[in-house]
Amino acid sequence: MVVVLIVLALAIFVLPNVWAKWVLKRHARGRDDYPGTGAELAEHLLRRLGVEGVNVECTEYGDHYDPETRCVRLSPDHYDGRSLTAVTVAAHEVGHAIQHHQGYSPLLARSRLVGVAQKAEKLGAILMMAAPFLFLLTRLPGGLAVAVVLAVISFGTAALVHLVTLPVEFDASFNRALPLLKEYVPPNDMAGARHVLTACAFTYVAASLASIMNLGRWLVILRR
């Protein structure tokens, strides 16, 4: 029974991330029939749609749109690549730039929430590590429990924020990027493009589940 529960937990927490990576890799083969790279498509779309002041840069820190610097950042494979994955990921990140340009309020709220999630996760880790030492130093009844509860709330906040951002990701994928891709991607590639766009959104599901797993790991450590 325990083994079954462990396998089930691993499936729930790991499979979304594994699936997303598999989809991106599956469509990453270079295509000679594509007229441009991911970066070139991103720059073209921004010019065509009149989204001014947004740069396209290569980064080693994962594909994303930075609303603070107004920059679409693509990993090297997607920046220089001529593949379905490269152009689709580029269109997805441009979708976020369009959201920002149009004042899409959920994106602005998500930008603030992501900062909260990062701080909450760091605070949770600090509280989890400090809780036993605080208890030994103060010997206050319930002190350890209070610290653990605060840490649980911190990690829970991080997981919740990742889930809350999902509508923003799906909007960028299917309301912004997909209609644009229909004009640039051959019809027989559109099914693959939809899979890639879904994978882009599901990376946030994986991040949320990772936060939950991190919380569970710390709880197990403290129980010892």
Disulfide bonds with the S-S distance in Angstrom:
none
